[in-house]
């Protein structure tokens, strides 16, 4: 993986929890404040989106590097993923840095994909049911009488 992709990936991983917390706080605040009009809510959510995007960007450090510029091999995901050394294709020009590949133990990726597929299929079926109900409602409609239309 290139250094730029590694930097962005690590920035996203490091900013994911603060972004979720910020979004949850904004949602809760919007729910607790009664009487917010649509324009205010719209502006609030756009500002939240901008803040989340800023949280996910890698920030420059004072020493000229990037805050999230650590190698993927330095990423500790605990019990979720284990790392396996991959042999380097060629010696790196800056020294011998062995790259590591992240492998998920067990079948977590397949389980996640299966859960996503089931939820997506369920939501698609709900959407299809709503579409059929709307079609039935449309067929049952009758035109408005002329005196009532005025």
WOJO-V894241 format. One record per helix or strand of 3 or more residues. SS is the DSSP state (2 for helix, 1 for strand). FROM is the first residue (numbers start at 0). TO is the last residue. If there is no record, write none. Layout:
SS:FROM:TO
SS:FROM:TO
This chain:
2:2:31
2:37:55
2:71:73
2:77:79
1:80:84
1:99:103
2:107:139
2:145:148
